[in-house]
């Protein structure tokens, strides 16, 4: 499905080389100040053009089509459109016979019988993360200034220094992945539910909607498997629930404990590497060598931080509204 959330409900649509991509968001309280300019900072953080990102440049202007009147939310669903103007679909027509390894090309054709829009990855494209960032801007407004969501790039291609990682990738003429960490400060105790609706499970669910995410860990994460119990446990040091350490990453039993929420995601290397690859030629039925042409990110992880912030804010805004920490309608 293309929808996520229970009260703050996000529905994404569009294809990379279609007329537009967009998002429809239901459950937004009325009375929140909102205009096009509010989206530009975060959308700018996601934009391509920097070293290691795709040369494809779009204006990425959000057109608010519903749910906003006199620069305030009305309580009705908000629809936002982004036009696609800088496309080179011919680059992908040449790849139709060669499903790219690591990409959705092959499974999309099998699932949708060849009717899918394959241009630029179609509905599977990272272009649709624009929709997530837009939803995240609104979610951050709902959370307010007291709850701060911040994501940073921690590694590129195994290097803590992004420039060093990119230099190694350029020298190898290949793509690389990375690690992005997200922290949230100011969360109250009590968000989340045991088991299926835990904070971790909902954030993980939303995080894997970001193309190229292959792993997630909270707090100490996989390092916890090598720790002793006494070492991993976080001693509670005052009545507010503050802990001396934060190996749990701010979540215990699926529920926020008032400490900083901390998690990291692993971003795979871009599938569309410039290196020669081998894959099945669907027309000939033989495995053949091919190379991917066109415009692609050398390292997708460079553009992930703002998207990760967005899906985190989406999840937390939904939890806050479920807990009635935020009124459904502002007055």
C-alpha positions in Angstrom: 0.0 0.0 0.0 1.0 3.6 -0.4 -0.5 4.9 2.9 0.9 5.1 6.4 -0.4 6.3 9.7 -3.6 6.1 11.8 -4.6 9.7 12.5 -1.8 11.5 10.7 -2.2 9.5 7.6 0.1 9.9 4.6 -0.6 8.7 1.1 2.1 9.1 -1.6 1.6 8.9 -5.4 3.3 9.6 -8.7 6.2 8.3 -10.8 9.8 9.7 -11.3 9.2 10.6 -15.0 5.4 11.1 -14.8 3.8 14.6 -14.8 4.2 14.9 -11.1 4.7 13.3 -7.7 2.6 14.2 -4.7 1.3 13.5 -1.3 -2.1 13.6 0.4 -2.2 13.9 4.2 -5.3 13.4 6.3 -5.8 14.1 10.0 -4.0 17.4 10.1 -5.4 19.7 12.8 -7.0 23.0 11.6 -5.4 26.3 12.3 -1.7 25.5 11.7 0.1 28.3 9.8 1.3 26.8 6.5 2.4 28.2 3.2 4.8 27.2 0.3 7.8 28.9 1.9 7.6 26.7 5.0 8.6 23.7 2.9 11.6 25.2 1.0 14.3 24.7 3.7 13.9 21.0 4.1 13.2 20.4 0.4 16.4 22.3 -0.3 18.3 19.9 2.0 17.1 17.0 -0.1 17.9 18.6 -3.5 20.5 17.2 -5.8 23.4 19.1 -7.2 26.1 18.7 -4.5 29.1 16.5 -5.1 28.1 12.8 -5.1 24.5 13.5 -6.0 22.6 13.2 -9.3 23.0 16.0 -11.9 19.2 15.9 -12.3 17.9 19.2 -11.0 14.2 20.0 -10.4 12.6 23.1 -8.9 10.9 20.9 -6.3 8.3 23.6 -5.6 5.4 22.3 -3.5 2.0 23.3 -4.9 -0.6 23.2 -2.2 -3.8 22.0 -3.9 -6.2 21.5 -0.9 -6.5 21.8 2.8 -5.0 25.2 3.1 -6.9 28.5 3.2 -5.6 32.0 4.1 -2.2 30.4 4.9 -3.7 28.1 7.6 -4.7 24.4 7.5 -8.4 23.9 7.3 -8.7 20.4 8.9 -9.4 18.9 5.5 -6.8 16.6 3.8 -3.9 18.5 2.3 -2.7 17.6 -1.2 0.7 18.7 -2.4 2.1 18.3 -6.0 5.6 18.5 -7.3 6.1 18.8 -11.0 8.6 16.7 -12.9 10.2 18.9 -15.6 13.8 17.7 -16.0 13.5 14.1 -17.3 15.4 12.0 -19.8 13.2 9.0 -20.3 15.2 7.7 -23.3 18.0 6.7 -20.9 15.7 4.1 -19.4 14.2 2.8 -22.6 17.6 1.4 -23.5 17.6 -0.5 -20.1 14.2 -2.1 -20.7 15.8 -5.4 -21.7 18.3 -5.3 -18.8 16.7 -5.2 -15.4 19.3 -3.5 -13.1 20.7 -5.7 -10.4 19.7 -4.4 -6.9 16.9 -2.3 -8.4 13.1 -3.0 -8.5 13.1 -3.3 -12.3 12.7 -7.1 -12.5 10.3 -7.6 -9.6 8.1 -4.7 -10.8 7.8 -6.2 -14.3 6.9 -9.6 -12.8 4.4 -8.1 -10.3 2.7 -5.7 -12.7 2.9 -7.7 -15.9 5.0 -5.1 -17.7 2.5 -2.3 -17.3 4.6 -0.4 -14.7 6.1 2.9 -15.6 9.8 2.0 -15.7 11.1 5.4 -16.6 13.5 6.6 -13.9 12.4 3.8 -11.6 8.8 4.9 -11.8 6.8 4.6 -8.6 9.9 2.9 -6.9 12.1 6.0 -7.4 13.8 8.0 -4.7 12.0 11.0 -6.4 9.0 10.1 -4.2 10.9 11.0 -1.1 9.9 14.5 -1.9 6.5 13.5 -0.7 7.9 12.2 2.6 9.8 15.4 3.2 6.7 17.5 2.6 4.7 15.4 5.0 7.6 15.7 7.5 7.5 19.5 7.4 3.8 19.4 8.5 4.5 16.7 11.1 7.3 18.9 12.6 4.9 21.8 12.9 2.4 19.5 14.7 5.2 18.3 17.1 6.1 21.9 17.9 9.4 23.5 19.0 9.8 21.4 22.2 10.4 18.2 20.2 13.5 18.4 18.0 14.2 15.8 15.3 17.7 15.9 13.8 19.5 13.4 11.4 23.1 13.5 10.4 25.3 11.6 8.0 27.8 9.4 10.1 29.6 7.4 7.4 30.1 7.3 3.6 31.5 4.1 2.2 32.9 3.1 5.5 34.6 6.5 6.2 33.6 8.8 9.0 34.6 11.7 6.7 32.1 12.1 3.9 34.6 13.7 1.6 37.0 10.9 2.1 34.3 8.3 1.3 33.2 10.1 -1.8 36.8 10.4 -3.0 37.3 6.7 -2.6 34.1 6.0 -4.6 35.1 8.4 -7.4 38.5 6.7 -7.6 36.8 3.3 -7.8 34.3 4.7 -10.3 31.6 3.0 -8.3 28.7 3.9 -5.9 28.8 3.7 -2.1 26.4 3.5 0.8 26.4 5.1 4.2 25.0 5.4 7.7 22.6 8.1 8.9 21.8 8.7 12.6 18.6 10.3 13.8 18.0 11.7 17.3 14.9 13.1 18.9 14.9 15.3 22.0 12.0 16.5 24.1 9.7 13.4 23.8 7.4 12.7 26.7 7.3 9.3 28.4 4.6 6.9 27.2 4.5 7.1 23.4 4.0 3.7 21.7 2.5 0.4 22.5 3.8 -3.1 23.3 4.5 -5.5 20.4 3.2 -4.5 16.9 2.7 -0.7 17.6 6.0 -0.1 19.4 7.9 3.1 18.6 10.7 1.0 17.1 8.4 -1.0 14.9 6.5 2.0 13.5 9.7 4.0 12.9 11.3 0.9 11.2 8.2 0.4 9.1 8.3 4.0 7.9 12.1 4.0 7.5 12.0 1.1 5.0 9.7 3.2 2.8 12.8 5.2 2.0 14.5 3.6 -1.0 17.9 2.1 -0.3 17.5 1.5 3.4 18.7 -2.0 4.3 19.1 -1.9 8.1 18.1 -0.1 11.3 19.3 -0.2 14.9 18.2 1.7 18.0 20.5 2.8 20.8 23.4 0.4 21.1 21.8 -1.7 18.3 23.7 -4.7 17.1 26.6 -3.9 19.6 24.2 -4.9 22.4 24.7 -8.5 21.3 28.3 -8.3 22.6 27.5 -6.6 25.9 26.8 -8.0 29.3 23.4 -7.2 30.9 24.9 -4.9 33.6 26.8 -3.1 30.9 23.7 -2.6 28.6 21.2 -1.7 31.3 20.5 2.0 31.7 20.3 3.0 35.4 17.5 5.4 36.2 18.9 8.3 38.1 16.0 10.6 38.9 12.2 10.7 39.1 11.9 12.1 35.5 13.2 8.8 34.2 16.6 10.2 33.1 19.1 7.4 32.7 22.9 7.4 33.2 23.4 5.8 29.8 21.2 5.4 26.8 21.9 2.0 25.3 18.1 1.5 24.9 18.0 4.5 22.6 15.1 6.1 24.5 12.6 3.3 24.1 11.9 0.5 26.6 9.2 -2.1 26.0 8.3 -0.3 22.8 7.5 2.9 24.8 9.4 6.2 25.0 11.1 6.6 28.3 11.8 10.4 28.2 15.4 10.1 27.2 16.8 11.0 23.8 15.5 8.7 21.0 18.5 7.5 19.0 18.6 5.2 15.9 20.6 4.6 12.8 19.9 3.4 9.3 22.2 1.6 6.8 21.9 3.0 3.3 23.0 0.7 0.5 25.2 1.8 -2.5 23.2 3.1 -5.4 22.1 0.2 -7.7 22.8 2.2 -10.8 26.6 2.1 -10.6 28.6 3.2 -13.7 30.6 0.0 -13.5 30.0 -2.8 -16.0 27.6 -5.4 -14.6 26.1 -8.7 -15.7 22.4 -9.3 -15.7 19.8 -11.2 -17.6 18.9 -9.8 -21.0 15.1 -10.5 -21.0 15.0 -10.4 -24.8 17.8 -12.9 -25.5 17.4 -15.0 -22.4 21.2 -14.8 -21.8 23.2 -13.2 -19.1 25.1 -10.3 -20.7 27.4 -7.4 -19.7 25.8 -4.0 -19.6 26.4 -0.6 -18.0 23.9 1.9 -16.6 23.7 5.3 -18.4 21.9 8.4 -17.3 21.9 10.5 -14.1 22.2 8.9 -10.7 23.4 9.6 -7.2 26.9 8.3 -6.4 25.9 8.1 -2.8 22.2 8.1 -1.9 23.0 8.5 1.8 24.0 12.1 1.3 20.3 13.0 0.7 18.8 10.7 3.3 19.1 12.8 6.6 16.2 15.1 5.9 14.0 12.2 4.6 14.8 10.3 7.8 13.8 13.3 9.9 10.5 13.5 8.0 9.4 9.9 8.5 10.4 10.1 12.2 8.3 13.2 12.6 5.4 11.5 10.8 5.5 8.6 13.2 5.8 10.7 16.3 3.1 13.1 15.3 0.8 10.2 14.8 1.7 8.8 18.2 1.2 12.2 19.9 -2.3 12.5 18.4 -3.2 9.0 19.3 -2.2 9.8 22.9 -4.2 13.0 22.7 -1.0 14.9 23.5 -2.0 17.1 20.5 -5.6 18.1 19.9 -7.2 16.9 16.6 -8.5 20.4 15.9 -6.8 23.6 17.1 -9.0 26.4 18.5 
